[in-house]
Amino acid sequence: MKREPSLPDELPSSRGGLLSQPRAVWAVAFACIISFMGLGLVDPILPAIADQLHASKSQVSLLFTSYNAVTGIAMLITGVVSSRIGVKWTLLSGILLIIVFSFLGGTSDTVGALVGYRGGWGLGNALFIATALSAIVGLSTSGTAKAIILYEAALGLGIAVGPLLGGELGSISWRGPFYGVAVLMAIAFISILFMLPKMAKPKTRSTLSDPFKALGYPSLKTLAITAFLYNFGFFTLMAYSPYVMKLDEHGLGYVFFGWGLMLAITSVFVAPKLQRRFGSVPSMSVMLTLFALDLLVMAVGTVMGSSVTVIVAVIVAGIFLGINNTLITTAVMEAAPVERSVASAAYSFVRFMGGALAPWLAGKLSEWFLPETPFYFGALMVLIGVAVLLMRRRHLRDIDASITAH
């Protein structure tokens, strides 16, 4: 697929090795690690927050809902902002918001205030992650596919370390992880400020309608709908599984560290090989099907009262999600003839809406029905996502050729 040229996509690529990157790429990647730590940081402390703030599981799950909902909606303005103030200052603005709202989260005395501050954190997250992916791809000297692998590796590492840090700091106080992120993001702010060069603004300013126009392309729409559906499984795992594993903050931190580690390793070393050998759509379909089956194992483990079964299934899920995340993100970057930042914003808007609904719904399903019901529902939604992907695969037939070309 041909793409209209845009900055920073016009920067030359020498197709070097994955680790042969400019300092600016490593600065953004480091900031990505810290930013993505925020996603899993609260996992080990969810039960503690529920207990100490006297809140139900569905109320505490709103920490994910507000974060993802604001992130998704704010994705629609990321292109407008970055095309006017530039990539560097958009990244810095996002990081600054994360610092402020993560610190404020640590001062909360009610679950309502904490949910609100997580929403502000989501705004900063949106400005940062949509622009970070575009910046890494644009500044990388190793081509689009390897740049995305680097981005996904940062994502996986951040998701892995986040729960570990959350568990350690959370064992002292549930407020600790929030203060910890504020400090780490301050370090990331300084590294971006001094190491990222000034990048030229796009010649054409983005508008609010650009992401919606991008979703008019069948290929991008297919990937966005698939991600929306499988995020019900993803965030059921993230937001609900801590309640059925019966572990303390340390234990939950180690489990999600193992999950994130599997995600990081497979996203870097396994996903590219599967894409080259079998193609993007077949590989995504198989990984998502395996993830759905894994969620069913979590449901069975919950019925049996076997924490070990759920723990092992959570860690194993990182394998399937790591592979799928890299495959689908790479495909999104080649799915429509629009600027990569616009494609990323459009896709993320739809994807994060699934991430906003899933945590709250998982908590409610467990309250309305049985403890294992959220896992059954998550598995069903993931399988519907696979069905959508396969039924609309004709729209993605040129994706692999486009990935190879770039």
C-alpha positions as CSV (number, residue, x, y, z in Angstrom):
1,M,0.0,0.0,0.0
2,K,1.3,3.4,-0.8
3,R,1.3,6.1,1.9
4,E,1.3,9.8,1.5
5,P,4.7,11.1,2.6
6,S,4.8,12.8,6.0
7,L,7.1,13.9,8.7
8,P,8.7,12.2,10.5
9,D,8.1,9.3,8.1
10,E,10.4,11.0,5.5
11,L,13.5,10.5,7.6
12,P,15.9,8.1,5.9
13,S,16.2,4.5,6.9
14,S,19.5,2.7,6.5
15,R,17.8,-0.6,7.6
16,G,20.4,-1.2,10.3
17,G,20.1,-3.7,13.1
18,L,17.4,-3.5,15.7
19,L,19.8,-2.3,18.3
20,S,21.6,0.2,16.0
21,Q,19.4,3.2,16.8
22,P,20.0,6.9,17.4
23,R,20.1,8.2,21.0
24,A,16.7,9.9,20.4
25,V,15.1,6.5,19.7
26,W,16.4,5.1,23.0
27,A,15.3,8.1,24.9
28,V,11.7,7.7,23.6
29,A,11.9,3.9,24.2
30,F,12.9,4.5,27.8
31,A,10.0,6.8,28.3
32,C,7.7,4.2,26.7
33,I,8.9,1.6,29.3
34,I,8.0,4.0,32.1
35,S,4.7,5.0,30.5
36,F,3.6,1.4,30.0
37,M,4.5,0.6,33.6
38,G,1.5,2.6,34.4
39,L,-0.8,0.0,32.7
40,G,0.1,-2.9,35.0
41,L,1.3,-0.9,38.0
42,V,-2.1,-1.0,39.7
43,D,-2.7,-4.8,39.2
44,P,-1.0,-5.9,42.4
45,I,-2.7,-3.3,44.5
46,L,-6.3,-3.6,43.3
47,P,-7.4,-5.8,46.2
48,A,-5.6,-3.5,48.7
49,I,-7.3,-0.4,47.2
50,A,-10.6,-2.1,47.4
51,D,-10.0,-3.0,51.0
52,Q,-8.6,0.3,52.2
53,L,-10.9,2.6,50.3
54,H,-13.9,0.3,51.1
55,A,-14.8,-0.1,47.4
56,S,-16.3,-3.0,45.4
57,K,-14.4,-4.8,42.6
58,S,-16.5,-3.0,39.9
59,Q,-15.7,0.3,41.5
60,V,-12.0,-0.3,41.7
61,S,-12.1,-1.6,38.1
62,L,-13.0,2.0,37.1
63,L,-9.3,2.8,37.6
64,F,-8.8,1.0,34.2
65,T,-12.1,2.2,32.7
66,S,-11.4,5.9,33.3
67,Y,-7.8,5.5,32.2
68,N,-8.7,3.7,29.0
69,A,-11.8,5.8,28.1
70,V,-9.9,9.1,28.4
71,T,-6.9,7.6,26.5
72,G,-9.2,6.4,23.7
73,I,-11.1,9.6,23.3
74,A,-8.0,11.8,23.6
75,M,-6.4,9.8,20.8
76,L,-8.7,11.7,18.5
77,I,-6.9,15.0,19.3
78,T,-3.3,13.7,19.4
79,G,-2.8,14.4,15.7
80,V,-4.2,17.9,16.0
81,V,-1.9,18.7,18.9
82,S,1.3,17.2,17.5
83,S,0.8,18.8,14.1
84,R,0.6,22.2,15.8
85,I,3.2,22.0,18.6
86,G,5.4,19.3,17.2
87,V,6.3,15.7,18.2
88,K,8.8,16.7,20.9
89,W,6.5,19.0,22.8
90,T,3.5,16.7,22.4
91,L,5.6,13.9,24.1
92,L,6.7,16.3,26.9
93,S,3.2,17.5,27.4
94,G,1.9,14.0,27.8
95,I,4.7,13.0,30.2
96,L,4.0,16.1,32.3
97,L,0.4,15.3,32.6
98,I,1.3,11.7,33.7
99,I,3.6,13.1,36.4
100,V,1.0,15.4,37.8
101,F,-1.9,13.0,37.8
102,S,0.0,10.0,39.0
103,F,1.3,12.1,42.0
104,L,-2.2,13.3,42.7
105,G,-3.5,9.7,42.5
106,G,-1.2,8.9,45.4
107,T,-2.8,11.6,47.5
108,S,-6.4,10.3,47.0
109,D,-8.6,9.4,50.0
110,T,-11.6,8.1,48.0
111,V,-11.9,5.7,45.1
112,G,-13.8,8.4,43.2
113,A,-10.9,10.9,43.3
114,L,-8.5,8.1,42.3
115,V,-10.6,7.2,39.3
116,G,-10.7,10.9,38.3
117,Y,-6.9,11.2,38.5
118,R,-6.5,8.0,36.5
119,G,-8.6,9.7,33.8
120,G,-6.2,12.7,33.8
121,W,-3.3,10.2,33.6
122,G,-5.0,8.7,30.6
123,L,-5.0,12.0,28.8
124,G,-1.3,12.3,29.2
125,N,-0.9,8.7,28.2
126,A,-2.8,9.3,24.9
127,L,-0.6,12.3,24.0
128,F,2.5,10.3,24.7
129,I,1.9,6.8,23.3
130,A,0.4,7.9,20.0
131,T,3.2,10.3,19.3
132,A,5.9,7.9,20.7
133,L,5.1,5.2,18.2
134,S,5.3,7.7,15.3
135,A,8.5,9.1,16.7
136,I,10.2,5.7,17.0
137,V,9.2,4.7,13.6
138,G,10.2,8.0,12.1
139,L,13.6,8.3,13.8
140,S,14.6,4.6,13.6
141,T,17.4,3.6,11.2
142,S,16.2,0.0,10.9
143,G,12.9,0.2,9.0
144,T,9.3,0.2,10.1
145,A,9.0,-3.5,11.2
146,K,12.0,-3.5,13.4
147,A,11.1,-0.1,14.9
148,I,7.7,-1.5,15.8
149,I,9.3,-4.5,17.4
150,L,11.4,-2.1,19.5
151,Y,8.3,-0.2,20.5
152,E,6.5,-3.5,21.4
153,A,9.6,-4.6,23.4
154,A,9.4,-1.3,25.4
155,L,5.7,-2.0,25.9
156,G,6.3,-5.5,27.1
157,L,9.2,-4.5,29.4
158,G,7.1,-1.7,30.9
159,I,4.1,-4.0,31.4
160,A,6.5,-6.6,33.0
161,V,8.3,-4.2,35.3
162,G,5.2,-2.2,36.3
163,P,3.5,-5.0,38.3
164,L,6.8,-5.9,39.9
165,L,7.4,-2.3,41.0
166,G,3.7,-2.0,42.0
167,G,4.0,-5.1,44.1
168,E,7.1,-3.9,45.9
169,L,6.0,-0.4,46.6
170,G,2.4,-1.5,47.1
171,S,3.5,-3.8,50.0
172,I,4.5,-0.6,51.8
173,S,1.4,1.4,50.8
174,W,-0.9,1.3,47.9
175,R,0.0,5.0,47.3
176,G,3.7,4.1,46.7
177,P,3.3,2.9,43.1
178,F,1.6,6.2,42.1
179,Y,4.5,8.3,43.6
180,G,7.0,5.9,42.0
181,V,5.6,6.5,38.5
182,A,5.7,10.3,39.0
183,V,9.4,10.1,39.8
184,L,10.3,7.8,36.9
185,M,8.3,9.9,34.4
186,A,10.2,12.9,35.6
187,I,13.4,11.1,34.6
188,A,11.9,10.3,31.3
189,F,10.9,13.9,30.8
190,I,14.5,15.1,31.3
191,S,15.8,12.4,28.9
192,I,13.3,13.4,26.1
193,L,14.0,17.1,26.7
194,F,17.7,16.8,26.2
195,M,18.1,13.8,23.9
196,L,15.2,14.2,21.4
197,P,16.1,16.6,18.5
198,K,13.6,19.2,17.3
199,M,11.5,17.5,14.6
200,A,9.8,19.3,11.8
201,K,6.1,19.7,12.0
202,P,4.0,18.0,9.3
203,K,3.4,20.1,6.2
204,T,-0.4,19.6,6.6
205,R,-2.1,20.1,9.9
206,S,-4.3,17.3,11.2
207,T,-8.0,17.8,11.9
208,L,-10.4,16.1,14.3
209,S,-12.0,14.3,11.3
210,D,-8.8,12.6,10.1
211,P,-9.0,9.5,12.4
212,F,-12.6,9.0,11.5
213,K,-11.7,9.2,7.8
214,A,-8.9,6.7,8.4
215,L,-11.4,4.3,9.8
216,G,-13.2,4.4,6.5
217,Y,-10.4,2.2,5.1
218,P,-11.7,-1.4,5.5
219,S,-8.3,-2.8,6.4
220,L,-7.8,-0.4,9.3
221,K,-11.4,-0.8,10.4
222,T,-11.0,-4.6,10.5
223,L,-8.0,-4.4,12.7
224,A,-9.6,-1.8,15.0
225,I,-12.7,-4.0,15.5
226,T,-10.6,-7.0,16.2
227,A,-8.6,-5.2,18.8
228,F,-11.8,-3.8,20.4
229,L,-13.1,-7.3,20.9
230,Y,-10.0,-9.0,22.1
231,N,-9.4,-6.2,24.6
232,F,-12.3,-7.6,26.5
233,G,-10.2,-10.6,27.2
234,F,-7.0,-8.6,27.7
235,F,-8.5,-6.3,30.4
236,T,-10.5,-9.1,32.0
237,L,-7.1,-10.7,32.6
238,M,-5.5,-7.4,33.8
239,A,-8.3,-6.0,35.9
240,Y,-10.1,-9.1,37.2
241,S,-7.7,-12.0,37.6
242,P,-5.9,-10.4,40.6
243,Y,-9.1,-11.1,42.7
244,V,-9.1,-14.8,42.0
245,M,-5.4,-15.6,42.4
246,K,-5.5,-15.1,46.2
247,L,-2.1,-13.6,46.4
248,D,-0.7,-10.6,48.3
249,E,0.9,-7.5,46.6
250,H,4.3,-9.2,46.2
251,G,2.8,-12.4,44.8
252,L,0.6,-10.5,42.2
253,G,3.6,-8.5,41.2
254,Y,5.7,-11.6,40.4
255,V,2.9,-13.2,38.5
256,F,2.3,-10.2,36.3
257,F,6.1,-9.7,35.9
258,G,6.2,-13.3,34.5
259,W,3.2,-12.4,32.2
260,G,4.9,-9.2,31.0
261,L,8.2,-11.0,30.5
262,M,6.6,-13.6,28.2
263,L,4.8,-10.8,26.4
264,A,8.1,-8.9,25.8
265,I,10.1,-11.9,24.7
266,T,7.6,-13.2,22.2
267,S,6.8,-9.8,20.8
268,V,10.5,-9.3,19.8
269,F,11.7,-12.8,19.0
270,V,8.7,-14.9,18.0
271,A,6.2,-12.5,16.3
272,P,8.4,-11.5,13.3
273,K,9.2,-15.2,12.5
274,L,5.5,-16.2,12.5
275,Q,4.6,-13.2,10.3
276,R,7.3,-14.1,7.8
277,R,6.4,-17.8,7.8
278,F,2.7,-17.9,8.0
279,G,1.5,-14.4,7.4
280,S,-0.1,-11.8,9.7
281,V,-3.8,-12.9,9.6
282,P,-3.2,-16.6,10.1
283,S,-0.8,-15.9,13.0
284,M,-3.1,-13.5,14.7
285,S,-6.1,-15.8,14.3
286,V,-4.2,-18.7,15.9
287,M,-2.8,-16.6,18.8
288,L,-6.1,-15.1,19.6
289,T,-7.8,-18.5,19.6
290,L,-5.2,-19.8,22.0
291,F,-5.7,-16.8,24.2
292,A,-9.5,-17.5,24.3
293,L,-8.8,-21.1,25.3
294,D,-6.4,-19.8,28.0
295,L,-9.2,-17.6,29.4
296,L,-11.4,-20.7,29.6
297,V,-8.7,-22.4,31.6
298,M,-8.7,-19.4,34.0
299,A,-12.5,-19.9,34.3
300,V,-12.1,-23.6,35.0
301,G,-9.4,-22.8,37.6
302,T,-11.7,-20.4,39.3
303,V,-14.5,-23.0,39.4
304,M,-12.1,-25.5,40.9
305,G,-10.7,-23.0,43.4
306,S,-7.2,-23.6,42.0
307,S,-5.1,-20.5,42.2
308,V,-2.2,-22.3,40.7
309,T,-4.2,-23.0,37.5
310,V,-5.1,-19.3,37.2
311,I,-1.6,-18.1,37.9
312,V,-0.1,-20.4,35.2
313,A,-2.7,-19.4,32.7
314,V,-2.1,-15.7,33.3
315,I,1.6,-16.1,32.7
316,V,1.1,-18.3,29.6
317,A,-1.3,-15.6,28.2
318,G,1.6,-13.3,27.8
319,I,3.0,-15.5,25.1
320,F,-0.1,-15.2,22.9
321,L,-0.7,-11.5,23.6
322,G,2.9,-10.6,23.0
323,I,2.9,-12.2,19.5
324,N,-0.5,-10.7,18.7
325,N,0.3,-7.2,19.8
326,T,3.4,-7.0,17.5
327,L,1.5,-8.5,14.6
328,I,-1.5,-6.2,14.8
329,T,0.5,-3.0,15.5
330,T,2.7,-3.7,12.6
331,A,-0.3,-4.3,10.4
332,V,-2.0,-1.1,11.6
333,M,1.0,0.9,10.4
334,E,0.6,-0.4,6.9
335,A,-3.2,-0.7,6.8
336,A,-4.2,2.6,5.3
337,P,-2.6,5.3,3.0
338,V,-2.5,7.9,5.8
339,E,0.1,9.2,8.2
340,R,1.1,6.6,10.7
341,S,0.2,8.9,13.6
342,V,-3.3,9.2,12.2
343,A,-3.6,5.4,11.7
344,S,-2.4,4.8,15.2
345,A,-4.8,7.3,16.7
346,A,-7.8,5.9,14.8
347,Y,-7.0,2.3,15.8
348,S,-6.2,3.2,19.4
349,F,-9.5,5.1,19.8
350,V,-11.5,2.0,19.0
351,R,-9.2,-0.3,20.8
352,F,-9.2,1.6,24.1
353,M,-13.0,1.8,24.1
354,G,-13.0,-2.0,24.5
355,G,-10.4,-1.5,27.3
356,A,-12.7,1.0,29.0
357,L,-15.8,-1.2,29.0
358,A,-14.1,-4.6,29.8
359,P,-12.8,-3.9,33.4
360,W,-16.0,-2.5,34.7
361,L,-18.1,-5.2,33.0
362,A,-15.8,-8.0,34.4
363,G,-16.4,-6.7,37.9
364,K,-20.1,-6.5,37.4
365,L,-20.4,-9.9,35.8
366,S,-18.7,-11.4,38.9
367,E,-21.2,-9.6,41.2
368,W,-24.2,-10.5,39.1
369,F,-23.4,-14.1,38.3
370,L,-20.4,-16.3,39.3
371,P,-16.7,-15.6,39.9
372,E,-15.7,-17.4,36.7
373,T,-18.3,-15.6,34.5
374,P,-15.9,-12.7,33.4
375,F,-13.4,-15.2,32.0
376,Y,-16.1,-17.0,29.9
377,F,-17.4,-13.7,28.6
378,G,-13.8,-12.5,27.8
379,A,-13.1,-15.7,25.9
380,L,-16.4,-15.3,23.9
381,M,-15.5,-11.7,22.9
382,V,-12.0,-12.8,21.8
383,L,-13.4,-15.6,19.6
384,I,-15.9,-13.1,18.0
385,G,-12.8,-11.0,17.3
386,V,-11.2,-14.0,15.5
387,A,-14.4,-14.5,13.5
388,V,-14.4,-10.8,12.4
389,L,-10.7,-11.0,11.4
390,L,-11.3,-14.2,9.3
391,M,-14.5,-12.9,7.7
392,R,-12.9,-9.7,6.6
393,R,-9.4,-11.1,5.8
394,R,-9.8,-10.1,2.2
395,H,-9.2,-6.5,3.2
396,L,-5.8,-7.5,4.7
397,R,-4.5,-9.5,1.8
398,D,-1.8,-6.9,0.9
399,I,-0.6,-6.3,4.5
400,D,2.3,-8.7,4.5
401,A,3.7,-7.5,1.2
402,S,3.5,-3.9,2.5
403,I,5.3,-4.9,5.7
404,T,8.1,-6.5,3.7
405,A,8.4,-3.5,1.5
406,H,8.9,-1.2,4.5
